[in-house]
Amino acid sequence: MPLYYYGFDWTYLVLILPCMIFSLIASSSVNSTFKKYAKQFSRRRLTGAQAAQRVLSANGVHGVRIERVSGNLTDHYNPQDNTIYLSESVYHAPTIAAVGVACHEAGHAVQYAVGYAPIKVRGAILPACQIGSQISWPMIFIGLIMNSQFMINI
């Protein structure tokens, strides 16, 4: 029996479903790891903001602002305004998770400051990736609906 059976193209599910499952597993893993280490204090009791500032200072990077942003795990470095945005669960928290996330974002600022070539490529493709991540789930469901002719009785 072919994959295209009774008006439904099963190829769509064979290709998309594993990607959806992998995406959900990866997201769940990141969230659970963050939650686990958000309960453990760092030895020096540095907050995420303080840790990010130390990484910048240790690498001779100046002029980068560190600001708080709402949400959970919404942390990012914006090279356009030279600002590290740390979520509320990272900015003031003296936990291992907060320090790890803050240092990761500070690392991006250092990469831009020293002109690291791969970060320039990342910066060039980032807008397209952000749009793609915003519309991926709606597009998957629209594709399923449009591909499901068996649901429409013509």
Secondary structure as UniProt FT lines:
FT   STRAND          4..5
FT   TURN            6..7
FT   STRAND          8..9
FT   HELIX           10..37
FT   TURN            38..39
FT   TURN            43..44
FT   HELIX           48..58
FT   TURN            59..60
FT   STRAND          65..69
FT   STRAND          76..78
FT   TURN            79..82
FT   STRAND          83..87
FT   HELIX           88..91
FT   HELIX           96..114
FT   HELIX           117..147
FT   HELIX           149..151
//
